[in-house]
Amino acid sequence: MNPSNQLDRKERELEAARRISQALFQHLSVEDVVEQGLKIALEVVNCRAGSVLLANPETEELVFYHSIGDQPLKPGTAFPWTQGIAGSVFATGDPVVIKDVKEDQRHFEKIDHLSGFHTRDLIAIPLNRWEGHPIGVLEVMNKREDRLNQDDVAILMIIGAFTALAIEQARLFQEAKLAEVARILGDIGHDVKNMLMPVMCGTSLLRDEINDVFADLPAFDPDKGRASYELCLEVIGMVGNNAKRIQERVKEIADCVKGLTSPPRFAPCKLHHVVASVFDTLKLTAQEKGISLAHEGILDLPVMQADESRLFNAFYNLVNNAISEVPKGGSITITGQMEAMGKTVHVSVIDTGRGMPAEIRDTLFTARAISRKQGGTGLGTKIVKDVIEAHSGVIAVESEVDRGTVFHIHLPMEVPTTFSSDQVSS
């Protein structure tokens, strides 16, 4: 390399370092860091398309996190991290430059088919952390005026190093935020737990007081008095039961802060007891809105192995969310039936509400879920999904605007084998 070309290369590297450092460290989210890093990489080496793939250690896959091009791949597209050119770079930690992918047997043509993009030349570089295995791979494809070369590799390695560092920094920042949230929740949980004690004691005292008062009332209208008496007892029972559940949930928050999270506690469970408890808890709320609650086939389901408390939380969230969506005169129905030769149960939560547009439906079961309730966090369906997956089950949703919503839940009847007997009995 002559001195002039060498100087030009050094200037390009310094400019790339300046741009990437200036852009990346203004952002504190992984999404923004990845997007900016890839954008600058494509501009610096003048390529038509590129992707950032991040490793998922749990599934041992490389996941397309962000793509740029005429037909970018959908985020979340994944393949085993042992396959393709990206998989090879991820495994070795060494960059590669390929001037014609047709001549490289590692090229994963399925990705081209999915995106409709024809890859010609390619550079793949590892996103190396300071120590340990790479966290992912950055790829750029199809240089506009020439073919990709080693000079481009040198520049991209600088961009990749800054991008990997910024991703790690963003992840640590998010983890620190979560840790702070957990600490605050622990404090709140302690206070709420203490405040619930007089509520629970008060319900017991109120029950005794009502018993005494109604026993002494003149019998001028016994039917009305009896109905009022029964209603008061029902409300008190509901408040007491809810207070106990809140107390249990708050204890889980405090335990989580201490690192004492426990696996599901599987035991014989009658699903109709769970559904009945949910309906009893939300009956008054539904009645106020003129919504009917019903179940079909639930009473016929056999006893299953499940964590009854967690299933209550899941179905409570689904029914409670539905109540806010269903107009007066509408209904919410929970149906149940056996399937797969008696090994799984299919439960559906059906409402006659306003349905969901695609942009809301597609975020369900994630931390990005959008709530349409005033003061809602959008985390309800994520909680539901976590409960169902803890039972080795599957949940899906069907919804159309003005046509209502159906949540389909498939649960195994037996204890999932992923949990040990010690965990189940704990």
GUTORDO-956746 format. One record per residue (C-alpha): z, y, x; residue in three letters. Coordinates in steps of 0.5 Angstrom, whole numbers, plus 500, padded with zeros to 3 digits. Example, Ala and Ser with C-alpha at 12.3 -4.5 7.8 and 13.67 -1.06 7.14 Angstrom:
2
<atom w="516" v="491" u="525" rest="ALA"/>
<atom w="514" v="498" u="527" rest="SER"/>
***
This chain:
426
<atom w="500" v="500" u="500" rest="MET"/>
<atom w="498" v="507" u="503" rest="ASN"/>
<atom w="503" v="512" u="503" rest="PRO"/>
<atom w="500" v="516" u="498" rest="SER"/>
<atom w="500" v="510" u="493" rest="ASN"/>
<atom w="507" v="509" u="495" rest="GLN"/>
<atom w="510" v="516" u="494" rest="LEU"/>
<atom w="506" v="516" u="487" rest="ASP"/>
<atom w="510" v="509" u="485" rest="ARG"/>
<atom w="517" v="512" u="487" rest="LYS"/>
<atom w="515" v="518" u="483" rest="GLU"/>
<atom w="514" v="514" u="477" rest="ARG"/>
<atom w="520" v="510" u="478" rest="GLU"/>
<atom w="525" v="516" u="479" rest="LEU"/>
<atom w="521" v="519" u="473" rest="GLU"/>
<atom w="523" v="513" u="469" rest="ALA"/>
<atom w="530" v="513" u="471" rest="ALA"/>
<atom w="531" v="520" u="469" rest="ARG"/>
<atom w="528" v="519" u="462" rest="ARG"/>
<atom w="531" v="513" u="461" rest="ILE"/>
<atom w="538" v="515" u="463" rest="SER"/>
<atom w="537" v="522" u="459" rest="GLN"/>
<atom w="535" v="518" u="453" rest="ALA"/>
<atom w="540" v="512" u="453" rest="LEU"/>
<atom w="547" v="515" u="454" rest="PHE"/>
<atom w="546" v="520" u="448" rest="GLN"/>
<atom w="546" v="514" u="443" rest="HIS"/>
<atom w="552" v="509" u="442" rest="LEU"/>
<atom w="549" v="504" u="437" rest="SER"/>
<atom w="546" v="498" u="440" rest="VAL"/>
<atom w="540" v="499" u="435" rest="GLU"/>
<atom w="538" v="506" u="438" rest="ASP"/>
<atom w="539" v="504" u="445" rest="VAL"/>
<atom w="534" v="498" u="444" rest="VAL"/>
<atom w="529" v="503" u="440" rest="GLU"/>
<atom w="529" v="508" u="445" rest="GLN"/>
<atom w="529" v="503" u="451" rest="GLY"/>
<atom w="523" v="500" u="449" rest="LEU"/>
<atom w="519" v="506" u="447" rest="LYS"/>
<atom w="520" v="509" u="454" rest="ILE"/>
<atom w="518" v="503" u="457" rest="ALA"/>
<atom w="512" v="503" u="453" rest="LEU"/>
<atom w="510" v="510" u="455" rest="GLU"/>
<atom w="512" v="509" u="462" rest="VAL"/>
<atom w="507" v="503" u="463" rest="VAL"/>
<atom w="502" v="505" u="458" rest="ASN"/>
<atom w="502" v="499" u="453" rest="CYS"/>
<atom w="500" v="498" u="446" rest="ARG"/>
<atom w="506" v="493" u="444" rest="ALA"/>
<atom w="513" v="491" u="446" rest="GLY"/>
<atom w="519" v="487" u="444" rest="SER"/>
<atom w="526" v="487" u="446" rest="VAL"/>
<atom w="529" v="480" u="445" rest="LEU"/>
<atom w="537" v="479" u="445" rest="LEU"/>
<atom w="540" v="472" u="446" rest="ALA"/>
<atom w="545" v="469" u="441" rest="ASN"/>
<atom w="549" v="464" u="444" rest="PRO"/>
<atom w="552" v="461" u="438" rest="GLU"/>
<atom w="545" v="459" u="436" rest="THR"/>
<atom w="542" v="459" u="443" rest="GLU"/>
<atom w="536" v="463" u="441" rest="GLU"/>
<atom w="532" v="469" u="443" rest="LEU"/>
<atom w="532" v="474" u="437" rest="VAL"/>
<atom w="527" v="479" u="436" rest="PHE"/>
<atom w="531" v="485" u="435" rest="TYR"/>
<atom w="526" v="491" u="435" rest="HIS"/>
<atom w="519" v="491" u="436" rest="SER"/>
<atom w="513" v="496" u="437" rest="ILE"/>
<atom w="506" v="496" u="436" rest="GLY"/>
<atom w="501" v="496" u="430" rest="ASP"/>
<atom w="504" v="489" u="427" rest="GLN"/>
<atom w="511" v="489" u="429" rest="PRO"/>
<atom w="515" v="483" u="428" rest="LEU"/>
<atom w="520" v="483" u="423" rest="LYS"/>
<atom w="527" v="484" u="426" rest="PRO"/>
<atom w="531" v="477" u="426" rest="GLY"/>
<atom w="525" v="473" u="428" rest="THR"/>
<atom w="528" v="468" u="433" rest="ALA"/>
<atom w="526" v="462" u="437" rest="PHE"/>
<atom w="530" v="457" u="442" rest="PRO"/>
<atom w="531" v="461" u="448" rest="TRP"/>
<atom w="528" v="455" u="452" rest="THR"/>
<atom w="521" v="456" u="450" rest="GLN"/>
<atom w="516" v="461" u="451" rest="GLY"/>
<atom w="515" v="466" u="457" rest="ILE"/>
<atom w="521" v="470" u="455" rest="ALA"/>
<atom w="525" v="463" u="455" rest="GLY"/>
<atom w="523" v="462" u="462" rest="SER"/>
<atom w="525" v="469" u="464" rest="VAL"/>
<atom w="531" v="469" u="460" rest="PHE"/>
<atom w="533" v="462" u="464" rest="ALA"/>
<atom w="531" v="464" u="471" rest="THR"/>
<atom w="533" v="472" u="471" rest="GLY"/>
<atom w="527" v="473" u="474" rest="ASP"/>
<atom w="521" v="478" u="472" rest="PRO"/>
<atom w="514" v="475" u="471" rest="VAL"/>
<atom w="507" v="479" u="470" rest="VAL"/>
<atom w="501" v="475" u="467" rest="ILE"/>
<atom w="495" v="478" u="467" rest="LYS"/>
<atom w="492" v="473" u="462" rest="ASP"/>
<atom w="497" v="469" u="458" rest="VAL"/>
<atom w="491" v="464" u="456" rest="LYS"/>
<atom w="492" v="461" u="463" rest="GLU"/>
<atom w="499" v="461" u="462" rest="ASP"/>
<atom w="502" v="454" u="458" rest="GLN"/>
<atom w="509" v="458" u="457" rest="ARG"/>
<atom w="505" v="463" u="452" rest="HIS"/>
<atom w="508" v="462" u="445" rest="PHE"/>
<atom w="502" v="463" u="441" rest="GLU"/>
<atom w="506" v="462" u="434" rest="LYS"/>
<atom w="509" v="469" u="435" rest="ILE"/>
<atom w="502" v="472" u="436" rest="ASP"/>
<atom w="500" v="468" u="429" rest="HIS"/>
<atom w="506" v="471" u="426" rest="LEU"/>
<atom w="505" v="478" u="428" rest="SER"/>
<atom w="497" v="478" u="428" rest="GLY"/>
<atom w="497" v="481" u="435" rest="PHE"/>
<atom w="493" v="478" u="440" rest="HIS"/>
<atom w="497" v="478" u="447" rest="THR"/>
<atom w="492" v="479" u="453" rest="ARG"/>
<atom w="497" v="481" u="459" rest="ASP"/>
<atom w="504" v="481" u="459" rest="LEU"/>
<atom w="510" v="483" u="463" rest="ILE"/>
<atom w="517" v="480" u="461" rest="ALA"/>
<atom w="523" v="482" u="465" rest="ILE"/>
<atom w="531" v="480" u="464" rest="PRO"/>
<atom w="536" v="485" u="461" rest="LEU"/>
<atom w="541" v="483" u="466" rest="ASN"/>
<atom w="548" v="485" u="466" rest="ARG"/>
<atom w="552" v="486" u="472" rest="TRP"/>
<atom w="555" v="479" u="472" rest="GLU"/>
<atom w="553" v="473" u="469" rest="GLY"/>
<atom w="547" v="471" u="465" rest="HIS"/>
<atom w="542" v="476" u="462" rest="PRO"/>
<atom w="543" v="479" u="455" rest="ILE"/>
<atom w="536" v="478" u="453" rest="GLY"/>
<atom w="529" v="480" u="455" rest="VAL"/>
<atom w="524" v="486" u="455" rest="LEU"/>
<atom w="517" v="485" u="454" rest="GLU"/>
<atom w="511" v="489" u="454" rest="VAL"/>
<atom w="504" v="487" u="452" rest="MET"/>
<atom w="496" v="490" u="453" rest="ASN"/>
<atom w="496" v="496" u="458" rest="LYS"/>
<atom w="491" v="501" u="455" rest="ARG"/>
<atom w="487" v="502" u="461" rest="GLU"/>
<atom w="488" v="497" u="466" rest="ASP"/>
<atom w="492" v="490" u="467" rest="ARG"/>
<atom w="499" v="490" u="468" rest="LEU"/>
<atom w="501" v="489" u="475" rest="ASN"/>
<atom w="507" v="489" u="480" rest="GLN"/>
<atom w="508" v="496" u="480" rest="ASP"/>
<atom w="509" v="496" u="473" rest="ASP"/>
<atom w="514" v="491" u="474" rest="VAL"/>
<atom w="518" v="495" u="479" rest="ALA"/>
<atom w="518" v="501" u="474" rest="ILE"/>
<atom w="520" v="496" u="468" rest="LEU"/>
<atom w="526" v="493" u="472" rest="MET"/>
<atom w="529" v="500" u="473" rest="ILE"/>
<atom w="528" v="501" u="465" rest="ILE"/>
<atom w="531" v="494" u="464" rest="GLY"/>
<atom w="537" v="495" u="468" rest="ALA"/>
<atom w="539" v="502" u="464" rest="PHE"/>
<atom w="537" v="499" u="458" rest="THR"/>
<atom w="542" v="493" u="459" rest="ALA"/>
<atom w="548" v="497" u="461" rest="LEU"/>
<atom w="547" v="502" u="455" rest="ALA"/>
<atom w="547" v="496" u="450" rest="ILE"/>
<atom w="553" v="493" u="454" rest="GLU"/>
<atom w="556" v="500" u="453" rest="GLN"/>
<atom w="554" v="500" u="446" rest="ALA"/>
<atom w="557" v="494" u="444" rest="ARG"/>
<atom w="564" v="495" u="448" rest="LEU"/>
<atom w="564" v="502" u="444" rest="PHE"/>
<atom w="563" v="498" u="437" rest="GLN"/>
<atom w="568" v="493" u="439" rest="GLU"/>
<atom w="573" v="498" u="441" rest="ALA"/>
<atom w="572" v="502" u="434" rest="LYS"/>
<atom w="573" v="495" u="431" rest="LEU"/>
<atom w="580" v="494" u="435" rest="ALA"/>
<atom w="582" v="501" u="432" rest="GLU"/>
<atom w="580" v="499" u="425" rest="VAL"/>
<atom w="584" v="493" u="426" rest="ALA"/>
<atom w="590" v="496" u="428" rest="ARG"/>
<atom w="590" v="501" u="423" rest="ILE"/>
<atom w="589" v="496" u="418" rest="LEU"/>
<atom w="595" v="492" u="420" rest="GLY"/>
<atom w="599" v="499" u="419" rest="ASP"/>
<atom w="597" v="500" u="412" rest="ILE"/>
<atom w="598" v="492" u="411" rest="GLY"/>
<atom w="605" v="493" u="413" rest="HIS"/>
<atom w="606" v="499" u="408" rest="ASP"/>
<atom w="602" v="496" u="402" rest="VAL"/>
<atom w="606" v="489" u="403" rest="LYS"/>
<atom w="613" v="493" u="403" rest="ASN"/>
<atom w="610" v="497" u="397" rest="MET"/>
<atom w="608" v="491" u="393" rest="LEU"/>
<atom w="615" v="488" u="393" rest="MET"/>
<atom w="618" v="493" u="388" rest="PRO"/>
<atom w="612" v="492" u="384" rest="VAL"/>
<atom w="613" v="484" u="383" rest="MET"/>
<atom w="621" v="485" u="382" rest="CYS"/>
<atom w="619" v="490" u="377" rest="GLY"/>
<atom w="615" v="486" u="373" rest="THR"/>
<atom w="620" v="480" u="372" rest="SER"/>
<atom w="625" v="486" u="370" rest="LEU"/>
<atom w="620" v="488" u="365" rest="LEU"/>
<atom w="619" v="481" u="362" rest="ARG"/>
<atom w="626" v="481" u="361" rest="ASP"/>
<atom w="627" v="487" u="358" rest="GLU"/>
<atom w="621" v="486" u="353" rest="ILE"/>
<atom w="624" v="479" u="351" rest="ASN"/>
<atom w="631" v="483" u="349" rest="ASP"/>
<atom w="628" v="489" u="346" rest="VAL"/>
<atom w="623" v="485" u="341" rest="PHE"/>
<atom w="629" v="480" u="340" rest="ALA"/>
<atom w="633" v="486" u="337" rest="ASP"/>
<atom w="627" v="489" u="333" rest="LEU"/>
<atom w="627" v="489" u="325" rest="PRO"/>
<atom w="622" v="484" u="323" rest="ALA"/>
<atom w="618" v="490" u="319" rest="PHE"/>
<atom w="611" v="487" u="321" rest="ASP"/>
<atom w="612" v="481" u="325" rest="PRO"/>
<atom w="604" v="479" u="326" rest="ASP"/>
<atom w="603" v="486" u="330" rest="LYS"/>
<atom w="610" v="485" u="334" rest="GLY"/>
<atom w="608" v="478" u="336" rest="ARG"/>
<atom w="601" v="480" u="338" rest="ALA"/>
<atom w="604" v="486" u="342" rest="SER"/>
<atom w="609" v="482" u="345" rest="TYR"/>
<atom w="604" v="477" u="347" rest="GLU"/>
<atom w="599" v="482" u="350" rest="LEU"/>
<atom w="605" v="485" u="354" rest="CYS"/>
<atom w="607" v="478" u="357" rest="LEU"/>
<atom w="599" v="477" u="359" rest="GLU"/>
<atom w="599" v="484" u="362" rest="VAL"/>
<atom w="605" v="483" u="366" rest="ILE"/>
<atom w="603" v="476" u="368" rest="GLY"/>
<atom w="596" v="479" u="370" rest="MET"/>
<atom w="600" v="484" u="374" rest="VAL"/>
<atom w="604" v="479" u="378" rest="GLY"/>
<atom w="599" v="474" u="380" rest="ASN"/>
<atom w="595" v="480" u="382" rest="ASN"/>
<atom w="601" v="483" u="386" rest="ALA"/>
<atom w="602" v="476" u="389" rest="LYS"/>
<atom w="594" v="475" u="391" rest="ARG"/>
<atom w="594" v="482" u="394" rest="ILE"/>
<atom w="600" v="480" u="398" rest="GLN"/>
<atom w="597" v="474" u="401" rest="GLU"/>
<atom w="591" v="478" u="403" rest="ARG"/>
<atom w="595" v="484" u="406" rest="VAL"/>
<atom w="599" v="478" u="410" rest="LYS"/>
<atom w="592" v="476" u="413" rest="GLU"/>
<atom w="590" v="483" u="415" rest="ILE"/>
<atom w="597" v="483" u="419" rest="ALA"/>
<atom w="595" v="476" u="422" rest="ASP"/>
<atom w="588" v="478" u="424" rest="CYS"/>
<atom w="591" v="484" u="428" rest="VAL"/>
<atom w="596" v="479" u="431" rest="LYS"/>
<atom w="590" v="474" u="433" rest="GLY"/>
<atom w="593" v="469" u="428" rest="LEU"/>
<atom w="587" v="468" u="423" rest="THR"/>
<atom w="587" v="461" u="420" rest="SER"/>
<atom w="581" v="456" u="418" rest="PRO"/>
<atom w="580" v="455" u="411" rest="PRO"/>
<atom w="586" v="450" u="408" rest="ARG"/>
<atom w="582" v="445" u="404" rest="PHE"/>
<atom w="586" v="441" u="398" rest="ALA"/>
<atom w="584" v="438" u="392" rest="PRO"/>
<atom w="581" v="444" u="387" rest="CYS"/>
<atom w="579" v="444" u="380" rest="LYS"/>
<atom w="573" v="449" u="380" rest="LEU"/>
<atom w="575" v="451" u="373" rest="HIS"/>
<atom w="582" v="453" u="375" rest="HIS"/>
<atom w="579" v="458" u="380" rest="VAL"/>
<atom w="574" v="461" u="375" rest="VAL"/>
<atom w="579" v="461" u="369" rest="ALA"/>
<atom w="584" v="465" u="374" rest="SER"/>
<atom w="578" v="470" u="376" rest="VAL"/>
<atom w="577" v="471" u="368" rest="PHE"/>
<atom w="584" v="472" u="367" rest="ASP"/>
<atom w="585" v="477" u="372" rest="THR"/>
<atom w="578" v="481" u="370" rest="LEU"/>
<atom w="579" v="480" u="362" rest="LYS"/>
<atom w="582" v="487" u="361" rest="LEU"/>
<atom w="577" v="490" u="365" rest="THR"/>
<atom w="571" v="487" u="362" rest="ALA"/>
<atom w="574" v="488" u="355" rest="GLN"/>
<atom w="574" v="496" u="356" rest="GLU"/>
<atom w="567" v="496" u="358" rest="LYS"/>
<atom w="565" v="491" u="352" rest="GLY"/>
<atom w="562" v="485" u="357" rest="ILE"/>
<atom w="563" v="478" u="355" rest="SER"/>
<atom w="565" v="473" u="360" rest="LEU"/>
<atom w="563" v="466" u="359" rest="ALA"/>
<atom w="563" v="459" u="363" rest="HIS"/>
<atom w="558" v="453" u="362" rest="GLU"/>
<atom w="559" v="446" u="365" rest="GLY"/>
<atom w="565" v="448" u="369" rest="ILE"/>
<atom w="570" v="444" u="365" rest="LEU"/>
<atom w="566" v="438" u="367" rest="ASP"/>
<atom w="566" v="439" u="374" rest="LEU"/>
<atom w="570" v="433" u="378" rest="PRO"/>
<atom w="575" v="435" u="383" rest="VAL"/>
<atom w="573" v="438" u="390" rest="MET"/>
<atom w="576" v="439" u="397" rest="GLN"/>
<atom w="576" v="447" u="398" rest="ALA"/>
<atom w="580" v="453" u="399" rest="ASP"/>
<atom w="582" v="455" u="392" rest="GLU"/>
<atom w="585" v="462" u="395" rest="SER"/>
<atom w="578" v="463" u="398" rest="ARG"/>
<atom w="574" v="461" u="393" rest="LEU"/>
<atom w="578" v="466" u="388" rest="PHE"/>
<atom w="576" v="472" u="393" rest="ASN"/>
<atom w="569" v="470" u="393" rest="ALA"/>
<atom w="568" v="469" u="385" rest="PHE"/>
<atom w="572" v="475" u="384" rest="TYR"/>
<atom w="568" v="479" u="388" rest="ASN"/>
<atom w="562" v="477" u="385" rest="LEU"/>
<atom w="564" v="478" u="377" rest="VAL"/>
<atom w="568" v="484" u="379" rest="ASN"/>
<atom w="561" v="487" u="382" rest="ASN"/>
<atom w="557" v="485" u="376" rest="ALA"/>
<atom w="562" v="488" u="371" rest="ILE"/>
<atom w="560" v="495" u="374" rest="SER"/>
<atom w="553" v="493" u="373" rest="GLU"/>
<atom w="553" v="490" u="366" rest="VAL"/>
<atom w="552" v="495" u="360" rest="PRO"/>
<atom w="556" v="495" u="354" rest="LYS"/>
<atom w="554" v="489" u="350" rest="GLY"/>
<atom w="552" v="485" u="356" rest="GLY"/>
<atom w="555" v="478" u="359" rest="SER"/>
<atom w="557" v="475" u="365" rest="ILE"/>
<atom w="556" v="467" u="365" rest="THR"/>
<atom w="558" v="462" u="371" rest="ILE"/>
<atom w="555" v="456" u="370" rest="THR"/>
<atom w="556" v="449" u="374" rest="GLY"/>
<atom w="553" v="443" u="375" rest="GLN"/>
<atom w="553" v="437" u="380" rest="MET"/>
<atom w="547" v="436" u="384" rest="GLU"/>
<atom w="544" v="431" u="390" rest="ALA"/>
<atom w="547" v="425" u="388" rest="MET"/>
<atom w="554" v="428" u="386" rest="GLY"/>
<atom w="555" v="430" u="394" rest="LYS"/>
<atom w="554" v="438" u="392" rest="THR"/>
<atom w="555" v="443" u="386" rest="VAL"/>
<atom w="551" v="448" u="384" rest="HIS"/>
<atom w="554" v="454" u="381" rest="VAL"/>
<atom w="551" v="460" u="378" rest="SER"/>
<atom w="554" v="467" u="377" rest="VAL"/>
<atom w="549" v="470" u="372" rest="ILE"/>
<atom w="549" v="477" u="369" rest="ASP"/>
<atom w="545" v="481" u="364" rest="THR"/>
<atom w="546" v="488" u="368" rest="GLY"/>
<atom w="541" v="493" u="371" rest="ARG"/>
<atom w="538" v="488" u="377" rest="GLY"/>
<atom w="537" v="491" u="384" rest="MET"/>
<atom w="531" v="494" u="387" rest="PRO"/>
<atom w="529" v="490" u="394" rest="ALA"/>
<atom w="532" v="495" u="399" rest="GLU"/>
<atom w="539" v="493" u="396" rest="ILE"/>
<atom w="538" v="486" u="395" rest="ARG"/>
<atom w="535" v="485" u="402" rest="ASP"/>
<atom w="542" v="488" u="405" rest="THR"/>
<atom w="546" v="483" u="401" rest="LEU"/>
<atom w="551" v="479" u="405" rest="PHE"/>
<atom w="551" v="483" u="411" rest="THR"/>
<atom w="555" v="489" u="414" rest="ALA"/>
<atom w="549" v="493" u="412" rest="ARG"/>
<atom w="550" v="492" u="404" rest="ALA"/>
<atom w="549" v="498" u="400" rest="ILE"/>
<atom w="554" v="499" u="394" rest="SER"/>
<atom w="552" v="503" u="388" rest="ARG"/>
<atom w="560" v="503" u="385" rest="LYS"/>
<atom w="563" v="510" u="386" rest="GLN"/>
<atom w="568" v="509" u="392" rest="GLY"/>
<atom w="565" v="502" u="394" rest="GLY"/>
<atom w="564" v="499" u="401" rest="THR"/>
<atom w="558" v="494" u="400" rest="GLY"/>
<atom w="562" v="489" u="404" rest="LEU"/>
<atom w="564" v="485" u="397" rest="GLY"/>
<atom w="558" v="480" u="398" rest="THR"/>
<atom w="559" v="479" u="406" rest="LYS"/>
<atom w="566" v="477" u="404" rest="ILE"/>
<atom w="563" v="472" u="399" rest="VAL"/>
<atom w="558" v="469" u="404" rest="LYS"/>
<atom w="563" v="468" u="409" rest="ASP"/>
<atom w="567" v="464" u="404" rest="VAL"/>
<atom w="561" v="460" u="402" rest="ILE"/>
<atom w="559" v="459" u="409" rest="GLU"/>
<atom w="567" v="457" u="411" rest="ALA"/>
<atom w="566" v="451" u="406" rest="HIS"/>
<atom w="559" v="449" u="409" rest="SER"/>
<atom w="556" v="452" u="403" rest="GLY"/>
<atom w="549" v="456" u="402" rest="VAL"/>
<atom w="549" v="462" u="397" rest="ILE"/>
<atom w="542" v="466" u="395" rest="ALA"/>
<atom w="540" v="471" u="390" rest="VAL"/>
<atom w="535" v="473" u="385" rest="GLU"/>
<atom w="535" v="480" u="382" rest="SER"/>
<atom w="530" v="484" u="379" rest="GLU"/>
<atom w="530" v="491" u="376" rest="VAL"/>
<atom w="532" v="491" u="369" rest="ASP"/>
<atom w="532" v="484" u="369" rest="ARG"/>
<atom w="539" v="482" u="371" rest="GLY"/>
<atom w="542" v="478" u="377" rest="THR"/>
<atom w="543" v="471" u="379" rest="VAL"/>
<atom w="547" v="468" u="385" rest="PHE"/>
<atom w="546" v="461" u="386" rest="HIS"/>
<atom w="552" v="458" u="390" rest="ILE"/>
<atom w="551" v="451" u="393" rest="HIS"/>
<atom w="558" v="447" u="395" rest="LEU"/>
<atom w="559" v="440" u="398" rest="PRO"/>
<atom w="564" v="436" u="394" rest="MET"/>
<atom w="568" v="434" u="401" rest="GLU"/>
<atom w="571" v="437" u="407" rest="VAL"/>
<atom w="566" v="440" u="412" rest="PRO"/>
<atom w="566" v="435" u="418" rest="THR"/>
<atom w="566" v="442" u="422" rest="THR"/>
<atom w="573" v="442" u="421" rest="PHE"/>
<atom w="578" v="438" u="424" rest="SER"/>
<atom w="584" v="434" u="420" rest="SER"/>
<atom w="589" v="438" u="424" rest="ASP"/>
<atom w="586" v="445" u="421" rest="GLN"/>
<atom w="585" v="442" u="414" rest="VAL"/>
<atom w="592" v="440" u="414" rest="SER"/>
<atom w="595" v="447" u="417" rest="SER"/>
***
